[in-house]
Amino acid sequence: MLYLRSFLFNLAWYINIVLHMVLQTPFYFFLNHQQAQKIPKRWTASTHWLHRVLAGTKMEVIGEENMLDEGCIVASKHQSIWEFYAVNSMVRDSAFVLKSELMKIPFFGWYVAKLRHIPIRRGDKGRAMRRMISVAKERIAERRQIIIFPEGTRKSPADEPDYRYGVTRMYVELNCPVVPVALNSGLYWPRRKFLRYPGTIRTKICEPIMPGLTAQEFSAELEKRIEEACDELYLMASQDKIKPPLSEAVLAKAARAKKRLENAKRD
């Protein structure tokens, strides 16, 4: 049954995205920015419905009150394709930092260009960073929420963290709040795997990190908030009635969160 439900969801996922892009293309490019932003959010809502009905996977967001409506950076953990569209649904007006290669994909790249996201060429290094900062300042001035994955690529829940300098440079240069986002999507939608496990994908929106910290202080605080929150979400997954497969490394992180929470209660 797991294989059948995974197959049906994967098939429906691709059909859904193609239909949304193809059917809406004739009028999409005539919409203003606010109207155009609603299109991917509608696709996200339909995808969440398919995920729940076909794969048996629900979504829960913790700490929604911590998401800012002003110009800010949203620094999210990245474990699967899921958060690429799910985190977008949690903000008012997103501007993703993404690989410039995605702009070359027919339909998808056109949609990205229309919404004025922030493409970056990784091979350009210093020049790419300067351009990213320059465009990001414009998006912050427009009161948009810049979504960035601090580790740069998808990581398994069992992997050790590997935060890059890019988000720290943005924090220092843009002088704006950063909203850390933790999640456990990789337990239910493993990277480069076919199976989609039932249960509850959880996202935790942590309290914003306000401007004023040094680069080193910010980097340490961002990693601490996201990783500790992720560990707590692994703990919650391990206690659910419907559990995804949990590796020894993930269980160790869940145990670490449990001990930390118990110590906090005693204090």
Beta strands, then each sheet from edge to edge (+ up, - down):
strand 1: 57-62
strand 2: 72-76
strand 3: 94-99
strand 4: 118-120
strand 5: 145-148
strand 6: 178-183
strand 7: 199-205
sheet 1: 1+ 7+ 6- 2- 5- 3- 4-
end
